[in-house]
Amino acid sequence: MNKFLQKIKKNLLKSWFESCLKVRRFKKTIGNKFQKSEYR
């Protein structure tokens, strides 16, 4: 049971970390697009 909980915790941390990275990348691309449109 303990190992099962640890596995779930690890998966949750991994998915949370990946989603954070995705959000950061997403914001970066949006920021670049906004900067490019402002420069025109």
mmCIF entry with sequence, helices, sheets and N, C-alpha, C, O atoms, coordinates in Angstrom:
data_MODEL
# 
_entry.id   MODEL 
# 
_entity.id                         1 
_entity.type                       polymer 
_entity.pdbx_number_of_molecules   1 
# 
_entity_poly.entity_id                      1 
_entity_poly.type                           'polypeptide(L)' 
_entity_poly.nstd_linkage                   no 
_entity_poly.nstd_monomer                   no 
_entity_poly.pdbx_seq_one_letter_code       MNKFLQKIKKNLLKSWFESCLKVRRFKKTIGNKFQKSEYR 
_entity_poly.pdbx_seq_one_letter_code_can   MNKFLQKIKKNLLKSWFESCLKVRRFKKTIGNKFQKSEYR 
_entity_poly.pdbx_strand_id                 A 
# 
loop_
_entity_poly_seq.entity_id 
_entity_poly_seq.num 
_entity_poly_seq.mon_id 
_entity_poly_seq.hetero 
1 1  MET n 
1 2  ASN n 
1 3  LYS n 
1 4  PHE n 
1 5  LEU n 
1 6  GLN n 
1 7  LYS n 
1 8  ILE n 
1 9  LYS n 
1 10 LYS n 
1 11 ASN n 
1 12 LEU n 
1 13 LEU n 
1 14 LYS n 
1 15 SER n 
1 16 TRP n 
1 17 PHE n 
1 18 GLU n 
1 19 SER n 
1 20 CYS n 
1 21 LEU n 
1 22 LYS n 
1 23 VAL n 
1 24 ARG n 
1 25 ARG n 
1 26 PHE n 
1 27 LYS n 
1 28 LYS n 
1 29 THR n 
1 30 ILE n 
1 31 GLY n 
1 32 ASN n 
1 33 LYS n 
1 34 PHE n 
1 35 GLN n 
1 36 LYS n 
1 37 SER n 
1 38 GLU n 
1 39 TYR n 
1 40 ARG n 
# 
_struct_asym.id          A 
_struct_asym.entity_id   1 
# 
_struct_conf.conf_type_id            HELX_P 
_struct_conf.id                      HELX_P1 
_struct_conf.pdbx_PDB_helix_id       AA1 
_struct_conf.beg_label_comp_id       ASN 
_struct_conf.beg_label_asym_id       A 
_struct_conf.beg_label_seq_id        2 
_struct_conf.pdbx_beg_PDB_ins_code   ? 
_struct_conf.end_label_comp_id       TYR 
_struct_conf.end_label_asym_id       A 
_struct_conf.end_label_seq_id        39 
_struct_conf.pdbx_end_PDB_ins_code   ? 
_struct_conf.beg_auth_comp_id        ASN 
_struct_conf.beg_auth_asym_id        A 
_struct_conf.beg_auth_seq_id         2 
_struct_conf.end_auth_comp_id        TYR 
_struct_conf.end_auth_asym_id        A 
_struct_conf.end_auth_seq_id         39 
_struct_conf.pdbx_PDB_helix_class    1 
_struct_conf.details                 ? 
_struct_conf.pdbx_PDB_helix_length   38 
# 
_struct_conf_type.id          HELX_P 
_struct_conf_type.criteria    ? 
_struct_conf_type.reference   ? 
# 
loop_
_atom_site.group_PDB 
_atom_site.id 
_atom_site.type_symbol 
_atom_site.label_atom_id 
_atom_site.label_alt_id 
_atom_site.label_comp_id 
_atom_site.label_asym_id 
_atom_site.label_entity_id 
_atom_site.label_seq_id 
_atom_site.pdbx_PDB_ins_code 
_atom_site.Cartn_x 
_atom_site.Cartn_y 
_atom_site.Cartn_z 
_atom_site.occupancy 
_atom_site.B_iso_or_equiv 
_atom_site.pdbx_formal_charge 
_atom_site.auth_seq_id 
_atom_site.auth_comp_id 
_atom_site.auth_asym_id 
_atom_site.auth_atom_id 
_atom_site.pdbx_PDB_model_num 
ATOM 1   N N  . MET A 1 1  ? 0.840 -1.207 0.000   1.00 0.00 ? 1  MET A N  1 
ATOM 2   C CA . MET A 1 1  ? 0.000 0.000  0.000   1.00 0.00 ? 1  MET A CA 1 
ATOM 3   C C  . MET A 1 1  ? 0.873 1.254  0.000   1.00 0.00 ? 1  MET A C  1 
ATOM 4   O O  . MET A 1 1  ? 0.600 2.212  -0.723  1.00 0.00 ? 1  MET A O  1 
ATOM 5   N N  . ASN A 1 2  ? 1.927 1.237  0.819   1.00 0.00 ? 2  ASN A N  1 
ATOM 6   C CA . ASN A 1 2  ? 2.799 2.402  0.888   1.00 0.00 ? 2  ASN A CA 1 
ATOM 7   C C  . ASN A 1 2  ? 3.484 2.664  -0.451  1.00 0.00 ? 2  ASN A C  1 
ATOM 8   O O  . ASN A 1 2  ? 3.575 3.802  -0.909  1.00 0.00 ? 2  ASN A O  1 
ATOM 9   N N  . LYS A 1 3  ? 3.962 1.586  -1.065  1.00 0.00 ? 3  LYS A N  1 
ATOM 10  C CA . LYS A 1 3  ? 4.618 1.735  -2.372  1.00 0.00 ? 3  LYS A CA 1 
ATOM 11  C C  . LYS A 1 3  ? 3.637 2.296  -3.387  1.00 0.00 ? 3  LYS A C  1 
ATOM 12  O O  . LYS A 1 3  ? 3.999 3.130  -4.218  1.00 0.00 ? 3  LYS A O  1 
ATOM 13  N N  . PHE A 1 4  ? 2.400 1.838  -3.317  1.00 0.00 ? 4  PHE A N  1 
ATOM 14  C CA . PHE A 1 4  ? 1.367 2.313  -4.243  1.00 0.00 ? 4  PHE A CA 1 
ATOM 15  C C  . PHE A 1 4  ? 1.178 3.828  -4.083  1.00 0.00 ? 4  PHE A C  1 
ATOM 16  O O  . PHE A 1 4  ? 1.099 4.560  -5.069  1.00 0.00 ? 4  PHE A O  1 
ATOM 17  N N  . LEU A 1 5  ? 1.108 4.286  -2.820  1.00 0.00 ? 5  LEU A N  1 
ATOM 18  C CA . LEU A 1 5  ? 0.939 5.720  -2.559  1.00 0.00 ? 5  LEU A CA 1 
ATOM 19  C C  . LEU A 1 5  ? 2.142 6.499  -3.068  1.00 0.00 ? 5  LEU A C  1 
ATOM 20  O O  . LEU A 1 5  ? 1.991 7.567  -3.661  1.00 0.00 ? 5  LEU A O  1 
ATOM 21  N N  . GLN A 1 6  ? 3.340 5.964  -2.836  1.00 0.00 ? 6  GLN A N  1 
ATOM 22  C CA . GLN A 1 6  ? 4.552 6.641  -3.307  1.00 0.00 ? 6  GLN A CA 1 
ATOM 23  C C  . GLN A 1 6  ? 4.541 6.763  -4.818  1.00 0.00 ? 6  GLN A C  1 
ATOM 24  O O  . GLN A 1 6  ? 4.939 7.789  -5.370  1.00 0.00 ? 6  GLN A O  1 
ATOM 25  N N  . LYS A 1 7  ? 4.079 5.704  -5.490  1.00 0.00 ? 7  LYS A N  1 
ATOM 26  C CA . LYS A 1 7  ? 4.025 5.721  -6.956  1.00 0.00 ? 7  LYS A CA 1 
ATOM 27  C C  . LYS A 1 7  ? 3.073 6.812  -7.427  1.00 0.00 ? 7  LYS A C  1 
ATOM 28  O O  . LYS A 1 7  ? 3.386 7.559  -8.354  1.00 0.00 ? 7  LYS A O  1 
ATOM 29  N N  . ILE A 1 8  ? 1.910 6.903  -6.789  1.00 0.00 ? 8  ILE A N  1 
ATOM 30  C CA . ILE A 1 8  ? 0.926 7.925  -7.163  1.00 0.00 ? 8  ILE A CA 1 
ATOM 31  C C  . ILE A 1 8  ? 1.521 9.312  -6.945  1.00 0.00 ? 8  ILE A C  1 
ATOM 32  O O  . ILE A 1 8  ? 1.389 10.196 -7.792  1.00 0.00 ? 8  ILE A O  1 
ATOM 33  N N  . LYS A 1 9  ? 2.181 9.493  -5.795  1.00 0.00 ? 9  LYS A N  1 
ATOM 34  C CA . LYS A 1 9  ? 2.772 10.791 -5.482  1.00 0.00 ? 9  LYS A CA 1 
ATOM 35  C C  . LYS A 1 9  ? 3.803 11.177 -6.533  1.00 0.00 ? 9  LYS A C  1 
ATOM 36  O O  . LYS A 1 9  ? 3.850 12.322 -6.983  1.00 0.00 ? 9  LYS A O  1 
ATOM 37  N N  . LYS A 1 10 ? 4.628 10.206 -6.917  1.00 0.00 ? 10 LYS A N  1 
ATOM 38  C CA . LYS A 1 10 ? 5.672 10.464 -7.913  1.00 0.00 ? 10 LYS A CA 1 
ATOM 39  C C  . LYS A 1 10 ? 5.045 10.862 -9.244  1.00 0.00 ? 10 LYS A C  1 
ATOM 40  O O  . LYS A 1 10 ? 5.503 11.799 -9.897  1.00 0.00 ? 10 LYS A O  1 
ATOM 41  N N  . ASN A 1 11 ? 3.987 10.140 -9.646  1.00 0.00 ? 11 ASN A N  1 
ATOM 42  C CA . ASN A 1 11 ? 3.315 10.441 -10.913 1.00 0.00 ? 11 ASN A CA 1 
ATOM 43  C C  . ASN A 1 11 ? 2.689 11.836 -10.872 1.00 0.00 ? 11 ASN A C  1 
ATOM 44  O O  . ASN A 1 11 ? 2.744 12.577 -11.853 1.00 0.00 ? 11 ASN A O  1 
ATOM 45  N N  . LEU A 1 12 ? 2.096 12.186 -9.735  1.00 0.00 ? 12 LEU A N  1 
ATOM 46  C CA . LEU A 1 12 ? 1.478 13.504 -9.604  1.00 0.00 ? 12 LEU A CA 1 
ATOM 47  C C  . LEU A 1 12 ? 2.530 14.594 -9.730  1.00 0.00 ? 12 LEU A C  1 
ATOM 48  O O  . LEU A 1 12 ? 2.326 15.585 -10.432 1.00 0.00 ? 12 LEU A O  1 
ATOM 49  N N  . LEU A 1 13 ? 3.666 14.410 -9.043  1.00 0.00 ? 13 LEU A N  1 
ATOM 50  C CA . LEU A 1 13 ? 4.746 15.394 -9.115  1.00 0.00 ? 13 LEU A CA 1 
ATOM 51  C C  . LEU A 1 13 ? 5.241 15.534 -10.541 1.00 0.00 ? 13 LEU A C  1 
ATOM 52  O O  . LEU A 1 13 ? 5.467 16.642 -11.028 1.00 0.00 ? 13 LEU A O  1 
ATOM 53  N N  . LYS A 1 14 ? 5.409 14.393 -11.211 1.00 0.00 ? 14 LYS A N  1 
ATOM 54  C CA . LYS A 1 14 ? 5.911 14.407 -12.587 1.00 0.00 ? 14 LYS A CA 1 
ATOM 55  C C  . LYS A 1 14 ? 4.948 15.146 -13.510 1.00 0.00 ? 14 LYS A C  1 
ATOM 56  O O  . LYS A 1 14 ? 5.364 15.994 -14.299 1.00 0.00 ? 14 LYS A O  1 
ATOM 57  N N  . SER A 1 15 ? 3.667 14.823 -13.410 1.00 0.00 ? 15 SER A N  1 
ATOM 58  C CA . SER A 1 15 ? 2.671 15.461 -14.285 1.00 0.00 ? 15 SER A CA 1 
ATOM 59  C C  . SER A 1 15 ? 2.587 16.958 -13.972 1.00 0.00 ? 15 SER A C  1 
ATOM 60  O O  . SER A 1 15 ? 2.457 17.775 -14.883 1.00 0.00 ? 15 SER A O  1 
ATOM 61  N N  . TRP A 1 16 ? 2.660 17.320 -12.679 1.00 0.00 ? 16 TRP A N  1 
ATOM 62  C CA . TRP A 1 16 ? 2.602 18.728 -12.292 1.00 0.00 ? 16 TRP A CA 1 
ATOM 63  C C  . TRP A 1 16 ? 3.803 19.473 -12.856 1.00 0.00 ? 16 TRP A C  1 
ATOM 64  O O  . TRP A 1 16 ? 3.663 20.578 -13.381 1.00 0.00 ? 16 TRP A O  1 
ATOM 65  N N  . PHE A 1 17 ? 4.981 18.870 -12.748 1.00 0.00 ? 17 PHE A N  1 
ATOM 66  C CA . PHE A 1 17 ? 6.207 19.486 -13.260 1.00 0.00 ? 17 PHE A CA 1 
ATOM 67  C C  . PHE A 1 17 ? 6.115 19.681 -14.768 1.00 0.00 ? 17 PHE A C  1 
ATOM 68  O O  . PHE A 1 17 ? 6.477 20.736 -15.289 1.00 0.00 ? 17 PHE A O  1 
ATOM 69  N N  . GLU A 1 18 ? 5.623 18.643 -15.473 1.00 0.00 ? 18 GLU A N  1 
ATOM 70  C CA . GLU A 1 18 ? 5.500 18.730 -16.932 1.00 0.00 ? 18 GLU A CA 1 
ATOM 71  C C  . GLU A 1 18 ? 4.513 19.823 -17.324 1.00 0.00 ? 18 GLU A C  1 
ATOM 72  O O  . GLU A 1 18 ? 4.764 20.577 -18.264 1.00 0.00 ? 18 GLU A O  1 
ATOM 73  N N  . SER A 1 19 ? 3.398 19.916 -16.614 1.00 0.00 ? 19 SER A N  1 
ATOM 74  C CA . SER A 1 19 ? 2.402 20.941 -16.946 1.00 0.00 ? 19 SER A CA 1 
ATOM 75  C C  . SER A 1 19 ? 2.985 22.329 -16.693 1.00 0.00 ? 19 SER A C  1 
ATOM 76  O O  . SER A 1 19 ? 2.712 23.264 -17.447 1.00 0.00 ? 19 SER A O  1 
ATOM 77  N N  . CYS A 1 20 ? 3.792 22.468 -15.632 1.00 0.00 ? 20 CYS A N  1 
ATOM 78  C CA . CYS A 1 20 ? 4.425 23.762 -15.352 1.00 0.00 ? 20 CYS A CA 1 
ATOM 79  C C  . CYS A 1 20 ? 5.354 24.138 -16.495 1.00 0.00 ? 20 CYS A C  1 
ATOM 80  O O  . CYS A 1 20 ? 5.366 25.286 -16.941 1.00 0.00 ? 20 CYS A O  1 
ATOM 81  N N  . LEU A 1 21 ? 6.137 23.165 -16.972 1.00 0.00 ? 21 LEU A N  1 
ATOM 82  C CA . LEU A 1 21 ? 7.053 23.429 -18.086 1.00 0.00 ? 21 LEU A CA 1 
ATOM 83  C C  . LEU A 1 21 ? 6.265 23.830 -19.322 1.00 0.00 ? 21 LEU A C  1 
ATOM 84  O O  . LEU A 1 21 ? 6.644 24.764 -20.029 1.00 0.00 ? 21 LEU A O  1 
ATOM 85  N N  . LYS A 1 22 ? 5.169 23.128 -19.584 1.00 0.00 ? 22 LYS A N  1 
ATOM 86  C CA . LYS A 1 22 ? 4.349 23.440 -20.762 1.00 0.00 ? 22 LYS A CA 1 
ATOM 87  C C  . LYS A 1 22 ? 3.808 24.854 -20.665 1.00 0.00 ? 22 LYS A C  1 
ATOM 88  O O  . LYS A 1 22 ? 3.843 25.603 -21.642 1.00 0.00 ? 22 LYS A O  1 
ATOM 89  N N  . VAL A 1 23 ? 3.307 25.226 -19.492 1.00 0.00 ? 23 VAL A N  1 
ATOM 90  C CA . VAL A 1 23 ? 2.744 26.571 -19.306 1.00 0.00 ? 23 VAL A CA 1 
ATOM 91  C C  . VAL A 1 23 ? 3.821 27.619 -19.535 1.00 0.00 ? 23 VAL A C  1 
ATOM 92  O O  . VAL A 1 23 ? 3.575 28.641 -20.176 1.00 0.00 ? 23 VAL A O  1 
ATOM 93  N N  . ARG A 1 24 ? 5.036 27.361 -19.003 1.00 0.00 ? 24 ARG A N  1 
ATOM 94  C CA . ARG A 1 24 ? 6.124 28.321 -19.154 1.00 0.00 ? 24 ARG A CA 1 
ATOM 95  C C  . ARG A 1 24 ? 6.471 28.493 -20.630 1.00 0.00 ? 24 ARG A C  1 
ATOM 96  O O  . ARG A 1 24 ? 6.665 29.610 -21.109 1.00 0.00 ? 24 ARG A O  1 
ATOM 97  N N  . ARG A 1 25 ? 6.547 27.369 -21.342 1.00 0.00 ? 25 ARG A N  1 
ATOM 98  C CA . ARG A 1 25 ? 6.876 27.411 -22.771 1.00 0.00 ? 25 ARG A CA 1 
ATOM 99  C C  . ARG A 1 25 ? 5.772 28.154 -23.529 1.00 0.00 ? 25 ARG A C  1 
ATOM 100 O O  . ARG A 1 25 ? 6.041 28.951 -24.428 1.00 0.00 ? 25 ARG A O  1 
ATOM 101 N N  . PHE A 1 26 ? 4.523 27.870 -23.141 1.00 0.00 ? 26 PHE A N  1 
ATOM 102 C CA . PHE A 1 26 ? 3.365 28.496 -23.787 1.00 0.00 ? 26 PHE A CA 1 
ATOM 103 C C  . PHE A 1 26 ? 3.415 30.015 -23.598 1.00 0.00 ? 26 PHE A C  1 
ATOM 104 O O  . PHE A 1 26 ? 3.217 30.771 -24.549 1.00 0.00 ? 26 PHE A O  1 
ATOM 105 N N  . LYS A 1 27 ? 3.682 30.457 -22.359 1.00 0.00 ? 27 LYS A N  1 
ATOM 106 C CA . LYS A 1 27 ? 3.774 31.893 -22.076 1.00 0.00 ? 27 LYS A CA 1 
ATOM 107 C C  . LYS A 1 27 ? 4.906 32.517 -22.875 1.00 0.00 ? 27 LYS A C  1 
ATOM 108 O O  . LYS A 1 27 ? 4.778 33.632 -23.380 1.00 0.00 ? 27 LYS A O  1 
ATOM 109 N N  . LYS A 1 28 ? 6.010 31.799 -22.987 1.00 0.00 ? 28 LYS A N  1 
ATOM 110 C CA . LYS A 1 28 ? 7.170 32.311 -23.718 1.00 0.00 ? 28 LYS A CA 1 
ATOM 111 C C  . LYS A 1 28 ? 6.803 32.569 -25.174 1.00 0.00 ? 28 LYS A C  1 
ATOM 112 O O  . LYS A 1 28 ? 7.107 33.633 -25.714 1.00 0.00 ? 28 LYS A O  1 
ATOM 113 N N  . THR A 1 29 ? 6.149 31.597 -25.813 1.00 0.00 ? 29 THR A N  1 
ATOM 114 C CA . THR A 1 29 ? 5.794 31.749 -27.228 1.00 0.00 ? 29 THR A CA 1 
ATOM 115 C C  . THR A 1 29 ? 4.796 32.892 -27.386 1.00 0.00 ? 29 THR A C  1 
ATOM 116 O O  . THR A 1 29 ? 4.897 33.673 -28.332 1.00 0.00 ? 29 THR A O  1 
ATOM 117 N N  . ILE A 1 30 ? 3.835 32.999 -26.470 1.00 0.00 ? 30 ILE A N  1 
ATOM 118 C CA . ILE A 1 30 ? 2.838 34.079 -26.552 1.00 0.00 ? 30 ILE A CA 1 
ATOM 119 C C  . ILE A 1 30 ? 3.539 35.422 -26.381 1.00 0.00 ? 30 ILE A C  1 
ATOM 120 O O  . ILE A 1 30 ? 3.244 36.374 -27.105 1.00 0.00 ? 30 ILE A O  1 
ATOM 121 N N  . GLY A 1 31 ? 4.469 35.503 -25.424 1.00 0.00 ? 31 GLY A N  1 
ATOM 122 C CA . GLY A 1 31 ? 5.216 36.742 -25.202 1.00 0.00 ? 31 GLY A CA 1 
ATOM 123 C C  . GLY A 1 31 ? 5.985 37.138 -26.452 1.00 0.00 ? 31 GLY A C  1 
ATOM 124 O O  . GLY A 1 31 ? 5.995 38.309 -26.829 1.00 0.00 ? 31 GLY A O  1 
ATOM 125 N N  . ASN A 1 32 ? 6.631 36.166 -27.102 1.00 0.00 ? 32 ASN A N  1 
ATOM 126 C CA . ASN A 1 32 ? 7.380 36.457 -28.324 1.00 0.00 ? 32 ASN A CA 1 
ATOM 127 C C  . ASN A 1 32 ? 6.446 36.983 -29.402 1.00 0.00 ? 32 ASN A C  1 
ATOM 128 O O  . ASN A 1 32 ? 6.783 37.937 -30.104 1.00 0.00 ? 32 ASN A O  1 
ATOM 129 N N  . LYS A 1 33 ? 5.282 36.374 -29.540 1.00 0.00 ? 33 LYS A N  1 
ATOM 130 C CA . LYS A 1 33 ? 4.329 36.809 -30.566 1.00 0.00 ? 33 LYS A CA 1 
ATOM 131 C C  . LYS A 1 33 ? 3.891 38.241 -30.297 1.00 0.00 ? 33 LYS A C  1 
ATOM 132 O O  . LYS A 1 33 ? 3.807 39.053 -31.218 1.00 0.00 ? 33 LYS A O  1 
ATOM 133 N N  . PHE A 1 34 ? 3.610 38.554 -29.025 1.00 0.00 ? 34 PHE A N  1 
ATOM 134 C CA . PHE A 1 34 ? 3.174 39.908 -28.685 1.00 0.00 ? 34 PHE A CA 1 
ATOM 135 C C  . PHE A 1 34 ? 4.278 40.918 -28.975 1.00 0.00 ? 34 PHE A C  1 
ATOM 136 O O  . PHE A 1 34 ? 4.011 41.995 -29.507 1.00 0.00 ? 34 PHE A O  1 
ATOM 137 N N  . GLN A 1 35 ? 5.518 40.575 -28.627 1.00 0.00 ? 35 GLN A N  1 
ATOM 138 C CA . GLN A 1 35 ? 6.641 41.483 -28.878 1.00 0.00 ? 35 GLN A CA 1 
ATOM 139 C C  . GLN A 1 35 ? 6.790 41.735 -30.371 1.00 0.00 ? 35 GLN A C  1 
ATOM 140 O O  . GLN A 1 35 ? 6.987 42.873 -30.796 1.00 0.00 ? 35 GLN A O  1 
ATOM 141 N N  . LYS A 1 36 ? 6.697 40.675 -31.168 1.00 0.00 ? 36 LYS A N  1 
ATOM 142 C CA . LYS A 1 36 ? 6.849 40.824 -32.620 1.00 0.00 ? 36 LYS A CA 1 
ATOM 143 C C  . LYS A 1 36 ? 5.746 41.714 -33.178 1.00 0.00 ? 36 LYS A C  1 
ATOM 144 O O  . LYS A 1 36 ? 6.007 42.561 -34.033 1.00 0.00 ? 36 LYS A O  1 
ATOM 145 N N  . SER A 1 37 ? 4.511 41.531 -32.702 1.00 0.00 ? 37 SER A N  1 
ATOM 146 C CA . SER A 1 37 ? 3.394 42.327 -33.224 1.00 0.00 ? 37 SER A CA 1 
ATOM 147 C C  . SER A 1 37 ? 3.558 43.788 -32.790 1.00 0.00 ? 37 SER A C  1 
ATOM 148 O O  . SER A 1 37 ? 3.142 44.692 -33.515 1.00 0.00 ? 37 SER A O  1 
ATOM 149 N N  . GLU A 1 38 ? 4.157 44.031 -31.619 1.00 0.00 ? 38 GLU A N  1 
ATOM 150 C CA . GLU A 1 38 ? 4.339 45.405 -31.144 1.00 0.00 ? 38 GLU A CA 1 
ATOM 151 C C  . GLU A 1 38 ? 5.413 46.116 -31.951 1.00 0.00 ? 38 GLU A C  1 
ATOM 152 O O  . GLU A 1 38 ? 5.333 47.325 -32.171 1.00 0.00 ? 38 GLU A O  1 
ATOM 153 N N  . TYR A 1 39 ? 6.415 45.368 -32.389 1.00 0.00 ? 39 TYR A N  1 
ATOM 154 C CA . TYR A 1 39 ? 7.520 45.998 -33.118 1.00 0.00 ? 39 TYR A CA 1 
ATOM 155 C C  . TYR A 1 39 ? 7.089 46.473 -34.506 1.00 0.00 ? 39 TYR A C  1 
ATOM 156 O O  . TYR A 1 39 ? 7.702 47.386 -35.061 1.00 0.00 ? 39 TYR A O  1 
ATOM 157 N N  . ARG A 1 40 ? 6.039 45.863 -35.076 1.00 0.00 ? 40 ARG A N  1 
ATOM 158 C CA . ARG A 1 40 ? 5.641 46.224 -36.436 1.00 0.00 ? 40 ARG A CA 1 
ATOM 159 C C  . ARG A 1 40 ? 5.116 47.653 -36.493 1.00 0.00 ? 40 ARG A C  1 
ATOM 160 O O  . ARG A 1 40 ? 4.735 48.128 -37.563 1.00 0.00 ? 40 ARG A O  1 
# 
